[in-house]
Amino acid sequence: MDLELGGKVAVIGGGSRGIGSYIAHALGAEGCRVVLTARDAGQVKEAVSVLNAKGIEAAGVSVDVTDADSGERISQFARDSFGGFDIYVGNAGGNRRKSFADTTDQDWLDLLNLNLLSHLRVARSAVSEMRSGGGGAIVFISSVFGREAGGPGLSLYNTSKSAMISAAKIMAIELAGEGIRVNCVAPGSIRFPGGSWDRRCIEQPDAMAKFVEANIPLGRFGTAEEVANVVAFLSSPRASLVTGTCINVDGGQSRSLI
Ligand SMILES: NC(=O)c1ccc[n+]([C@@H]2O[C@H](COP(=O)([O-])OP(=O)(O)OC[C@H]3O[C@@H](n4cnc5c(N)ncnc54)[C@H](OP(=O)(O)O)[C@@H]3O)[C@@H](O)[C@H]2O)c1
């Protein structure tokens, strides 16, 4: 299937490594021009040159998405590089494990800023860009733990990832009439070289084998390519009827019915 993404411009917030870099490669392989953002300028530069070496047009900018002006800076960079953008993928994110009783206001402000507000801020900027371009697609990377309880120590992460799905739903309703679709992807446990699951598999292979057997019906970790493929589809005109939804990419890991 041709995803009809040729010539589109995609901005990936948190695209220098991990799942975000695989999303950049998947969208680039489908013909998108790609804008990468992350904090580490050296990694951004390196990621752009890897894309360029594959013949993918790409540009990158070092921006901390938790900064109040990140949305405007990213949009301006995309305008300067490629004249605007059609797709925004909000991928940057992180976890802070703590029992709820030990969390502080600062923990909540930090995690909600990184996992939620940062993407809403860039998306707001993206919406005005997409309006002038006649439409677009926004995809937020949530988690299966945005859809069901992750367990002890995960109140910060769970809350931020659920709120992202909730915001996307309302955005989808409000923006549908303007041709802007908004969706989420909820990855399960995704293993890629250098990622946290990869480190745990190397350090505790037996415990991780048991974890997979108990938790992932398909019997293996997901790959970042598998997440990126779903993001590419949702970003594309082929997903023209899909908005306001969240798709699990988790090998059956999530136990939630919704
Ligand atoms: N890996 C999994 O199994 C899994 C499962 C479910 C959901 N997810 C979600 O998928 C997303 C990607 O996860 P990952 O494992 O690929 O993470 P990762 O390897 O840590 O990569 C995160 C990316 O985001 C960037 N980033 C982090 N903080 C940023 C900030 N403040 N401003 C700008 N960029 C920032 C990082 O670059 P810099 O550090 O240079 O800024 C990097 O490019 C996250 O939202 C995560 O919650 C992952």
PDBQT file of the ligand as one rigid body, heavy atoms in Angstrom, charges set to zero:
ROOT
HETATM    1  N1  LIG A 301      10.456   2.015  25.158  1.00  0.00    +0.000 N 
HETATM    2  C1  LIG A 301       9.278   1.495  25.527  1.00  0.00    +0.000 C 
HETATM    3  O1  LIG A 301       9.157   0.293  25.790  1.00  0.00    +0.000 OA
HETATM    4  C2  LIG A 301       8.061   2.389  25.598  1.00  0.00    +0.000 A 
HETATM    5  C3  LIG A 301       6.836   1.812  25.952  1.00  0.00    +0.000 A 
HETATM    6  C4  LIG A 301       5.685   2.609  26.005  1.00  0.00    +0.000 A 
HETATM    7  C5  LIG A 301       5.771   3.953  25.701  1.00  0.00    +0.000 A 
HETATM    8  N2  LIG A 301       6.977   4.500  25.365  1.00  0.00    +0.000 N 
HETATM    9  C6  LIG A 301       7.007   5.937  25.066  1.00  0.00    +0.000 C 
HETATM   10  O2  LIG A 301       7.624   6.110  23.802  1.00  0.00    +0.000 OA
HETATM   11  C7  LIG A 301       8.330   7.356  23.786  1.00  0.00    +0.000 C 
HETATM   12  C8  LIG A 301       9.768   7.103  23.365  1.00  0.00    +0.000 C 
HETATM   13  O3  LIG A 301      10.356   6.196  24.274  1.00  0.00    +0.000 OA
HETATM   14  P1  LIG A 301      11.866   5.687  24.081  1.00  0.00    +0.000 P 
HETATM   15  O4  LIG A 301      11.993   4.481  24.937  1.00  0.00    +0.000 OA
HETATM   16  O5  LIG A 301      12.218   5.622  22.645  1.00  0.00    +0.000 OA
HETATM   17  O6  LIG A 301      12.666   6.914  24.792  1.00  0.00    +0.000 OA
HETATM   18  P2  LIG A 301      14.202   7.350  24.668  1.00  0.00    +0.000 P 
HETATM   19  O7  LIG A 301      15.032   6.290  24.053  1.00  0.00    +0.000 OA
HETATM   20  O8  LIG A 301      14.566   7.879  26.016  1.00  0.00    +0.000 OA
HETATM   21  O9  LIG A 301      14.150   8.589  23.619  1.00  0.00    +0.000 OA
HETATM   22  C9  LIG A 301      13.465   9.747  23.976  1.00  0.00    +0.000 C 
HETATM   23  C10 LIG A 301      13.647  10.802  22.884  1.00  0.00    +0.000 C 
HETATM   24  O10 LIG A 301      13.037  12.019  23.365  1.00  0.00    +0.000 OA
HETATM   25  C11 LIG A 301      14.011  13.057  23.498  1.00  0.00    +0.000 C 
HETATM   26  N3  LIG A 301      13.687  13.848  24.677  1.00  0.00    +0.000 N 
HETATM   27  C12 LIG A 301      13.608  13.452  25.971  1.00  0.00    +0.000 A 
HETATM   28  N4  LIG A 301      13.329  14.499  26.751  1.00  0.00    +0.000 NA
HETATM   29  C13 LIG A 301      13.227  15.580  25.941  1.00  0.00    +0.000 A 
HETATM   30  C14 LIG A 301      12.987  16.969  26.156  1.00  0.00    +0.000 A 
HETATM   31  N5  LIG A 301      12.784  17.460  27.385  1.00  0.00    +0.000 N 
HETATM   32  N6  LIG A 301      12.960  17.797  25.085  1.00  0.00    +0.000 NA
HETATM   33  C15 LIG A 301      13.171  17.326  23.842  1.00  0.00    +0.000 A 
HETATM   34  N7  LIG A 301      13.401  16.030  23.574  1.00  0.00    +0.000 NA
HETATM   35  C16 LIG A 301      13.452  15.174  24.623  1.00  0.00    +0.000 A 
HETATM   36  C17 LIG A 301      15.358  12.304  23.629  1.00  0.00    +0.000 C 
HETATM   37  O11 LIG A 301      16.475  13.094  23.252  1.00  0.00    +0.000 OA
HETATM   38  P3  LIG A 301      17.264  14.042  24.319  1.00  0.00    +0.000 P 
HETATM   39  O12 LIG A 301      17.444  13.239  25.571  1.00  0.00    +0.000 OA
HETATM   40  O13 LIG A 301      18.542  14.415  23.639  1.00  0.00    +0.000 OA
HETATM   41  O14 LIG A 301      16.391  15.238  24.531  1.00  0.00    +0.000 OA
HETATM   42  C18 LIG A 301      15.108  11.162  22.636  1.00  0.00    +0.000 C 
HETATM   43  O15 LIG A 301      15.248  11.630  21.307  1.00  0.00    +0.000 OA
HETATM   44  C19 LIG A 301       8.191   7.955  25.189  1.00  0.00    +0.000 C 
HETATM   45  O16 LIG A 301       7.130   8.889  25.197  1.00  0.00    +0.000 OA
HETATM   46  C20 LIG A 301       7.839   6.744  26.051  1.00  0.00    +0.000 C 
HETATM   47  O17 LIG A 301       7.103   7.076  27.202  1.00  0.00    +0.000 OA
HETATM   48  C21 LIG A 301       8.119   3.761  25.311  1.00  0.00    +0.000 A 
ENDROOT
TORSDOF 0
